[in-house]
Amino acid sequence: MIITNAQYKTDSFDVVNSVKATIDGIVTTVPLDTANRHYAGIVEATAIDGSFWGDTVPEPMATEAATWLFNKQLADYKTATARLTQYIVSVGCEEVIESQPTGEQVFNEETSEMEDVMHDVITVTAIEPVEATVTRLVYSEDDPMAEPTEETIENPLITTDVDERAEAQAVVDATPQAVKDAS
């Protein structure tokens, strides 16, 4: 959606009731309704680059755009941090066992108190690391009748994991501290 020349419009009582903007080359009047896709697009575009409003983004649009941007950054930050907490596929994951109460209690004669009966529970199942490399067959483009050759490459699962982690870390690094504090 390409937005240009936005301005607030008022009704006969001088109350702001819509935005008049050129959207994708068409002059459009958009109601102030967040459920309206054009209005939502105007808010998002304002948060990213509100220059189509002129010298200054008017209130309350500036506040609404700032709120949209904050919420977007917060959602992106939570998604990124969740991705970074996942195990690294090249390393795997060790099994974690925790002692948890069973709900039963027994009397301890030494302390003269009731104590919880504990039971060891596996809370995280071990996951083996993936193989570092894989072998694939490579076919000649020049000679379709030639025997394929083998090529050893980094495991694509590791490549994908590294790329996704780098992307997630970039999001975390770019997130303003106020957004991090709100998570």
C-alpha positions, 0 to 999 in steps of 0.5 A: 500500500503506497500512501501519500498526502494524508490529512485528518478530515473533520465533520461539521462540528469540527470533530476529526472523523476520518483521514483523507489520503492518496492510497495507491494513487486513489484519493480515499477517505478512510474512517478512524477504525482500526478494523479498517485495513486502510486505516491500519495501513496508514497507522503502520506506514506512519510508524515506519515513515510518516513523511506523507503527513507533511512536516509533522504527524498530527496527534492522535496519529503520532501516538497511535503509530508509536503504540503500533510500533512498540507492540510490533517490536515487542511481538518480534522481540518475544518471537526472537527470544523464544527462538534463541531459547530453543536448543542448538541442533548441532549441540543437541539437548541433555536430559533434565530430571527434576524431583517433584512432589507426588502429592503424598506425604509421610511422617519423618520421625527425626524431624516430627514433621510431614514431608512430601514424597518426591519422585524424579520426573524427566522434564526435558527429553534428551535430543541428540545433535544432528550430524555435522555434514551430509553427503549428497549426489551431484549430477552433471548438467553438461553430461546427463549420462555421467555417473553422479559424484558425491559431495559433502556439505554442512547439514542443512538443518545446522545451516538453517538453525544458524541463520534463524539464530542470527536473525533472531539475535539481530532482532534482539540487538535492535530492540529498544531497551524500553521494549525489552523491559516491557516483555 
